[in-house]
């Protein structure tokens, strides 16, 4: 794969070209030359567009590909296609499939099915057998097979004993435990954020404290185990405060939030749109403000898409019966960029979806450097885009941002000696 | 103005003050009609109304049927104690079936909030929400408001307390919206486990002391304890609930003034109110039932006027 990228602004704090407008020549997947202007002597394919920016390939920390078991919602192929369209060259794949990815064979299935894809899939193994929260799964075996984190996805680890043992055990091989903080008893099958909207709509509320109580429990347990822990899908103001205090105390915690939680708030639920039924639920404008501050200060380390495909039957029904989640891999950057554009620098925004997620997972961060394998995302951060159903590559179409004007468009990705342009 | 600002009656929150006044005015006319020897008028002749009840109901269903018959509409009834989903049919299929039946209006009760709104988005018929989960029950609030005006002349400045299970009550929510729009002062009273934490965001005050609440109010709307909606225990026992929030004759007589007692029914006699209170002169519970028919006739009539 040979390509010449013309007049692209580099967005990479680790590159000497950061902020500079350059040409990049890639030959057989390797960055050959970076210079203010490169002559196209060999009639190489050129990529040229206004507002073109290049960063290292993006990484998503949370995607559900529903494969095996729920391929009618998404499969590895369609999921990775959506990732590629969204500018991601790496994705952490959640284990709550059927069967659950809770053994070596499951991890190998994901890796074998996605081999040679332009987007690299990194499996997360289940922390407990079948994600049932009872017995630890064979995490070391999965780690050897290629699993890079252990989580029961949206099934929070209810039993503090299990979480404690998982964190202690993972230290034998430097594994990472991820937990989604959501206390089951307080969550109590709620539908939307407990607040003004749940009161007005008569829908059962999910109190912020359901999240915060588990955040504080997990922080205590991580301190007790002297272990690292990753708290995923943080959505409330108080959670941000608690994590900030824990980091100051030296507790080895990292955290992420979802891009849509930075843009959408609970007031949008007025018309019972089930595509906005999300877990954690959309919170208040005040929470959004705190999350953004948390990202700026480094309390929240990364942003993920929380890509959760649901088929039409799971969404076009009574709100109480609709399933949680929305697809977001393809739109995540546009959503994030729209939410943060005036608040964080472009470098800060891109870090949240490129190097930071890799740091959390202890993966090597690609470089924009002559002689290295090209792992790049090409995008236009100042160009507006409106997503329509027909533009979506996911099998499911449960997106709440369709028809909305967002700022930030992905042009394509380069990885594994392949180029894919949108 | 003799037209509603809305095309469906999905909830009080979608109505403006003029809509509510128009419904009251029309209801008052229909109340005269149903007290005449010939109670039937031909207003809705040739219109077909489907009554879809996905949840148990006796009085609301009966009241709507009666209202529809008094207006000479053709009626089809569908009742199921379980929701359509548990029977394997999705709501959207039910919706499509209704579409094929070419009905003009749909009256629907459903256990899940938002279903009436959902229906209005997918069906080309006028929708009346007869109760959707803990969301709204607009005709109940309208008949309650109508009954208070009958007794007290107006709603403006009146003090009204809603007592009991506010958390699971669509009647409470619709009443809060209606009473506030019409200028009344509303408070809610009950154990905090049965009151939404953010209820004050709607501009209502919470009182946990029943006697204090009753001494403040002109009208008390006593709500039924909806055990069927309570998936967990919100209070230790009915006996203890009654000790704290039951209204008996002794308490009623100890109040500084004669307040009006209302109840949307069905009453759990001896739980939220005792029989002697329910049957006392201060109670307008049966007037509420009568007014229910007149108010529903008004709602049906005015929505029929919106059919192209």
Interface residues (C-beta under 8 A of the other chain):
Chain A: X188 X189 X194 X195 X196 X198 X199 X200 X201 X202 X203 X204 X205 X207 X271 X272 X313 X316 X317 X318 X319 X320 X321
Chain B: X13 X83 X85 X90 X91 X92 X110 X111 X112 X113 X114 X115 X117 X118 X132 X133 X134 X135 X136 X170 X173 X196 X197 X198 X199 X201 X202 X231 X232
